[in-house]
Amino acid sequence: MLSKSIERIDRWLDQVFFAAWEVSVLVIPTLWFLLAATPPEAVSLSGLTSLTVSALAVGTFRGEYFRTGAWPRPGHLPTLPIRSAYYSLVVGGTALLGSAVQVEFGAFWLGILVPVMCALPVLAAFPRALSRFESVSKLTL
């Protein structure tokens, strides 16, 4: 029983590690843009939260701990541009939204809560968005 639990945790950590690598690399252009965003304290708090939550979510969803649909492997080249754009929009959008809400209401915890609450459902929708994109790209005019 204990060995099964350890195997399950080890598998989840493996999924999260590769998801963290994948998300971090694919959103590098967005992170460069976030360097210029102000105020830097709010942006860094929300950006770090968004990056962390995205890695945890992608690893958890890809490992099918929650059923969201079929996720491509981290090294799947045909979906690389789509994943890069999607993850960049999630990380950049939630970082900027979280920092704006944090500054507007003067509560640092909103800079954490907003990215978490926004990134999770958007990332859960990724397999459906990918499937729709693939079906639209196969249409001929």
Steps between C-alpha positions, in 0.01 A plus 500: 500500500774746597702406192202580273465842665868571458485394133199728442673798666821426309306492172328830585834665586641374170205651311531832683876517445467463123201735494701763691783466252259518205300798622808694612675458166198563280405826673846661491391774254210591728725507803724749316199728449404466866843635595386841373159493672440719802484496795767232508408371848140425405594358161765272648261364765224430251743379233668253733161379620378456143814316393483267801129430469536439126773242552304324774180505294658377176677217683185403687274517195747321273540225759121457491456561871204711385335414172522794262572320174804374313814707554795488261832377636748775596717429195215480247629727222182554294325665795802699618395838352146461629616404849745790503231751404242354737732479801632849425149643498420325827819604680513853361128566526459372854820672616383835367142454622618388843738793537234748383247369753766498771589865434136609462386355831831527689494139617804286418306175538291591195821483298507132592129415498414651161766308299403174673128545440548606137779267386349172618178503294675643194766228510236232561342609171823454302424152356163622367660814355774292337244261353298788357812661358599174333153450350491858368847464350384194302217689332552579136360804329 
